[in-house]
């Protein structure tokens, strides 16, 4: 432990010596789904240490252990000027049209069943659909191999400083028991460690274009929706169509897309364009499957067209904000 403290100056372990030593000895990077995107490369400068790199990239010297893991260092050592060091990072992925949590989890976390955790790591509802252009943070993985039988609670404590993450680890690894035996492994999603934005490579052109379009659509929706609602109340259905038709629902959050799409579809019904109304209502249901129409806000004629869009049975919730028709 003396060598470790020398290499990572200022590091103050909160766990026992045996636990820390075992953690460093058995950490191995899990094979990522997109191996070229889960780290950045740092060229060592004069005076760089593991602790300083952790502070530079993560803002915390205590995270130097993950740099050791990424570079297969079982013991801390001095860094050589000019050598290249991998810095593991939580990747930022820009959502494309049609992406969902399960699909992203399959691509980046190795199993679609981890979609619910990817959503939770990003503070989102796993049941919600994703807007194109949204930036999702994908954690990097390390694999913990038990030297002896270990409880998942103790493993969670070692990696997160909080044993309450044990339930997440069990679910993330599809584990039924409360412990793993010697030689068994546990995948640890490091979602609480994120590289500083200033150290990240710039987004590629395609991702930036999606992000920019999402920002543009959000701003445009903020202007167009109030005008569309006012036009609806005046029964100026052509004006509703003109205000809303250019908004791309794929790039808006599901709730906002449902309100706008429902209003636009209802305007199509009022204008006698049933085919466009059905197509628009179907798009609403793709983005917000639980949307229903209030019988008090929409006419029987609009409800009849909505039915043709194959409203799922047994769902609740409704798009709000428009009335009449």
Phi and psi in degrees as a GROMACS rama.xvg file:
@    title "Ramachandran Plot"
@    xaxis  label "Phi"
@    yaxis  label "Psi"
@TYPE xy
-63.7897  -43.9496  UNK-2
-62.8967  -39.0249  UNK-3
-63.1777  -43.6622  UNK-4
-67.6464  -30.9142  UNK-5
-68.241  -42.3876  UNK-6
-71.8841  -33.4518  UNK-7
-116.965  77.39  UNK-8
-62.502  137.525  UNK-9
87.6795  -3.31315  UNK-10
-78.2728  127.599  UNK-11
-122.015  97.3907  UNK-12
-65.1667  140.201  UNK-13
-100.849  -6.56011  UNK-14
-103.657  169.332  UNK-15
-67.1803  156.387  UNK-16
-58.4986  -44.3655  UNK-17
-63.2584  -39.7367  UNK-18
-65.9122  -45.4595  UNK-19
-63.8479  -44.3957  UNK-20
-61.4378  -42.3469  UNK-21
-66.5222  -39.5975  UNK-22
-60.8468  -44.4761  UNK-23
-67.4244  -36.7174  UNK-24
-70.3627  -32.9277  UNK-25
-104.935  -5.49157  UNK-26
-67.0347  127.789  UNK-27
-139.872  136.098  UNK-28
-64.58  132.839  UNK-29
-73.32  149.711  UNK-30
-67.7391  114.464  UNK-31
-77.8023  157.822  UNK-32
-70.9733  -29.3744  UNK-33
-129.59  83.2892  UNK-34
-63.8438  -23.3257  UNK-35
-86.612  5.68447  UNK-36
-127.535  5.00878  UNK-37
-106.16  15.2022  UNK-38
-156.311  159.616  UNK-39
-116.889  156.16  UNK-40
-104.225  127.721  UNK-41
-111.474  129.147  UNK-42
-91.1509  117.376  UNK-43
-61.9018  132.729  UNK-44
-105.81  166.622  UNK-45
-57.4083  128.52  UNK-46
92.2769  -7.80547  UNK-47
-66.3936  139.44  UNK-48
-132.262  168.439  UNK-49
-58.5973  -43.1997  UNK-50
-64.8205  -40.3133  UNK-51
-67.8209  -36.9335  UNK-52
-65.6856  -41.3031  UNK-53
-61.4002  -40.6819  UNK-54
-67.2431  -39.11  UNK-55
-67.341  -43.6176  UNK-56
-90.4543  -36.7276  UNK-57
-108.591  -15.6369  UNK-58
79.8702  15.8047  UNK-59
-155.991  117.819  UNK-60
-61.4915  -27.8513  UNK-61
-62.3864  -18.5534  UNK-62
-87.6767  10.0279  UNK-63
-60.4978  -26.3475  UNK-64
-58.0804  -33.2999  UNK-65
-73.2444  -30.5592  UNK-66
-67.8002  -39.6228  UNK-67
-60.1156  -44.569  UNK-68
-59.9535  -47.6022  UNK-69
-62.3576  -26.3281  UNK-70
-107.691  13.219  UNK-71
56.4133  40.9074  UNK-72
-97.1449  111.75  UNK-73
-79.9435  -19.1264  UNK-74
-136.603  147.616  UNK-75
-67.3612  146.253  UNK-76
-150.686  164.822  UNK-77
-69.6234  147.456  UNK-78
-95.2177  143.789  UNK-79
-95.7186  134.458  UNK-80
-57.5415  130.319  UNK-81
94.7422  -17.2568  UNK-82
-72.8489  154.92  UNK-83
-102.497  127.306  UNK-84
-116.614  132.702  UNK-85
-82.3213  133.445  UNK-86
-112.534  107.784  UNK-87
-67.4208  140.521  UNK-88
-138.95  153.724  UNK-89
-78.1347  117.678  UNK-90
-75.0259  143.85  UNK-91
-97.5209  119.495  UNK-92
-114.395  126.981  UNK-93
-89.348  121.666  UNK-94
-63.8097  134.389  UNK-95
-100.446  164.058  UNK-96
-57.9025  128.537  UNK-97
93.7166  -10.0713  UNK-98
-66.5607  149.268  UNK-99
-141.48  170.433  UNK-100
-60.737  -43.825  UNK-101
-64.2955  -41.7489  UNK-102
-64.4665  -42.7997  UNK-103
-63.7986  -40.1538  UNK-104
-64.1186  -39.6949  UNK-105
-62.5662  -42.1813  UNK-106
-72.5119  -39.5568  UNK-107
-111.262  -20.4945  UNK-108
-117.165  2.01988  UNK-109
86.0343  -4.76612  UNK-110
-161.622  128.607  UNK-111
-64.8043  -22.3537  UNK-112
-67.2364  -12.5692  UNK-113
-86.5602  4.50637  UNK-114
-58.562  -40.6312  UNK-115
-62.8046  -35.1962  UNK-116
-74.577  -37.9852  UNK-117
-59.6955  -41.6806  UNK-118
-62.7268  -46.7703  UNK-119
-64.4478  -37.6997  UNK-120
-60.5435  -27.5735  UNK-121
-98.4193  11.0096  UNK-122
67.4308  29.5168  UNK-123
-116.585  163.021  UNK-124
-80.0665  121.406  UNK-125
-58.864  -24.5635  UNK-126
-82.7974  -12.2769  UNK-127
-78.1844  146.421  UNK-128
-81.2184  158.328  UNK-129
-98.0581  138.889  UNK-130
-87.5102  133.655  UNK-131
-59.4507  141.736  UNK-132
92.5377  -12.7506  UNK-133
-69.1225  140.28  UNK-134
-98.2989  121.017  UNK-135
-108.301  133.013  UNK-136
-89.9757  123.463  UNK-137
-107.225  122.681  UNK-138
-70.9297  155.971  UNK-139
-91.4156  160.075  UNK-140
-107.483  144.777  UNK-141
-127.61  154.323  UNK-142
-112.665  124.625  UNK-143
-97.0442  126.711  UNK-144
-109.109  124.465  UNK-145
-74.428  127.16  UNK-146
-77.2149  -28.298  UNK-147
-146.437  178.975  UNK-148
-59.7774  130.443  UNK-149
-134.01  142.801  UNK-150
-79.8407  147.339  UNK-151
-64.4909  -31.3988  UNK-152
-62.4736  -41.5394  UNK-153
-69.1393  -34.8733  UNK-154
-66.7615  -42.4342  UNK-155
-61.3078  -40.3629  UNK-156
-62.1506  -40.6987  UNK-157
-65.8104  -37.8629  UNK-158
-93.089  -31.7198  UNK-159
-115.019  -8.08501  UNK-160
71.0043  16.5668  UNK-161
-155.482  116.142  UNK-162
-70.8928  -12.8651  UNK-163
-65.5448  -15.3076  UNK-164
-77.9482  1.60647  UNK-165
-63.0985  -37.9149  UNK-166
-63.7415  -40.5846  UNK-167
-62.4395  -44.4316  UNK-168
-63.0293  -39.5857  UNK-169
-63.6897  -46.0645  UNK-170
-66.5116  -39.6677  UNK-171
-63.4153  -30.6377  UNK-172
-103.091  8.10613  UNK-173
54.7424  41.3357  UNK-174
-99.4983  133.366  UNK-175
-90.4276  -35.3527  UNK-176
-81.9798  176.743  UNK-177
-98.1534  -1.36492  UNK-178
-148.413  162.246  UNK-179
-120.614  148.73  UNK-180
-84.1481  167.428  UNK-181
-55.5416  132.219  UNK-182
89.3407  -15.295  UNK-183
-79.1917  156.602  UNK-184
-118.003  158.771  UNK-185
-138.652  125.665  UNK-186
-80.0229  128.021  UNK-187
-109.813  115.506  UNK-188
-83.2401  115.32  UNK-189
-89.9358  84.9226  UNK-190
-97.7025  -9.78028  UNK-191
-95.072  1.43175  UNK-192
-118.144  117.421  UNK-193
-130.338  133.381  UNK-194
-67.7866  147.236  UNK-195
-62.0074  142.039  UNK-196
-56.9746  -36.1194  UNK-197
-66.1049  -20.6742  UNK-198
-96.797  -5.5567  UNK-199
-84.1548  145.282  UNK-200
-66.3552  152.485  UNK-201
-65.4542  153.583  UNK-202
-66.4625  149.179  UNK-203
-69.165  164.903  UNK-204
-60.6511  -39.7643  UNK-205
-66.735  -42.6446  UNK-206
-64.99  -42.2483  UNK-207
-62.9014  -38.3984  UNK-208
-64.0713  -40.1197  UNK-209
-66.8298  -41.4782  UNK-210
-63.3814  -42.9818  UNK-211
-64.583  -39.884  UNK-212
-66.3435  -39.3953  UNK-213
-60.7161  -44.3908  UNK-214
-61.5139  -42.7244  UNK-215
-62.8134  -42.2497  UNK-216
-67.0838  -39.1994  UNK-217
-62.1698  -45.0617  UNK-218
-65.3597  -42.7718  UNK-219
-65.7217  -39.6777  UNK-220
-64.0427  -37.9109  UNK-221
-61.2626  -30.4959  UNK-222
-86.2927  -40.3912  UNK-223
-78.8042  -36.2529  UNK-224
-62.1972  -46.9078  UNK-225
-59.1551  -38.3044  UNK-226
-68.8642  -37.0995  UNK-227
-65.3783  -39.7051  UNK-228
-65.0781  -41.5196  UNK-229
-63.7576  -41.9196  UNK-230
-64.4281  -37.7846  UNK-231
-61.6278  -43.3752  UNK-232
-65.7843  -25.5247  UNK-233
-88.263  1.17055  UNK-234
62.4539  27.0734  UNK-235
-93.3622  74.4677  UNK-236
-66.9771  -32.5605  UNK-237
-64.3024  -35.3082  UNK-238
-68.7685  -36.8825  UNK-239
-58.9912  -48.3096  UNK-240
-59.6941  -45.6352  UNK-241
-61.7306  -39.0963  UNK-242
-71.0203  -34.4035  UNK-243
-106.541  -17.4719  UNK-244
-63.8198  -28.0384  UNK-245
-85.0434  -4.55294  UNK-246
-80.2551  129.456  UNK-247
-92.2378  108.748  UNK-248
-63.8349  -24.7397  UNK-249
-62.3055  -26.2218  UNK-250
-99.9727  6.69831  UNK-251
-110.629  152.488  UNK-252
-58.3431  151.712  UNK-253
-56.5262  -42.9617  UNK-254
-63.6898  -44.9815  UNK-255
-67.0445  -39.8655  UNK-256
-61.7329  -37.147  UNK-257
-65.8271  -43.643  UNK-258
-62.8586  -48.0981  UNK-259
-67.382  -45.5702  UNK-260
-64.8709  -38.6591  UNK-261
-65.0773  -43.0001  UNK-262
-64.5289  -42.9284  UNK-263
-65.927  -42.1618  UNK-264
-62.4196  -40.5839  UNK-265
-63.8212  -36.9524  UNK-266
-65.3754  -39.0683  UNK-267
-59.6366  -41.7208  UNK-268
-59.8153  -47.0018  UNK-269
-62.7406  -27.7461  UNK-270
-89.6066  -0.21406  UNK-271
82.7138  12.0287  UNK-272
-101.481  79.2104  UNK-273
-67.8347  -37.0472  UNK-274
-61.2921  -45.3725  UNK-275
-65.6372  -35.3153  UNK-276
-63.601  -46.6286  UNK-277
-61.5359  -44.6501  UNK-278
-61.904  -40.2725  UNK-279
-69.2452  -42.7841  UNK-280
-62.6871  -38.5527  UNK-281
-63.6302  -37.8535  UNK-282
-65.3198  -37.817  UNK-283
-59.0538  -45.6183  UNK-284
-70.0597  -24.9163  UNK-285
-69.4256  -40.8265  UNK-286
-81.9525  -34.4159  UNK-287
-138.032  78.5753  UNK-288
-60.3343  -21.3763  UNK-289
-88.7804  3.36015  UNK-290
-67.5186  134.994  UNK-291
-131.471  167.038  UNK-292
-102.426  136.924  UNK-293
-76.2257  131.894  UNK-294
-67.3273  -15.7049  UNK-295
-90.0958  -17.4137  UNK-296
-104.735  -21.8624  UNK-297
-127.706  146.171  UNK-298
-73.8115  160.767  UNK-299
-56.0553  -34.439  UNK-300
-62.6272  -43.1837  UNK-301
-67.0681  -38.5265  UNK-302
-62.9008  -36.7584  UNK-303
-65.2808  -39.8263  UNK-304
-70.9965  -39.0314  UNK-305
-57.8938  -39.9724  UNK-306
-61.3306  -33.9  UNK-307
-68.2878  -19.3696  UNK-308
-83.6585  9.5149  UNK-309
62.2135  62.525  UNK-310
-63.8942  126.404  UNK-311
-62.3554  144.934  UNK-312
-84.9658  152.482  UNK-313
72.7835  24.5844  UNK-314
-109.908  163.095  UNK-315
-131.836  178.493  UNK-316
93.3161  159.303  UNK-317
-153.009  153.425  UNK-318
-76.756  130.431  UNK-319
-115.844  168.499  UNK-320
111.237  -13.9608  UNK-321
-126.196  150.808  UNK-322
-142.677  -178.679  UNK-323
81.2247  -152.243  UNK-324
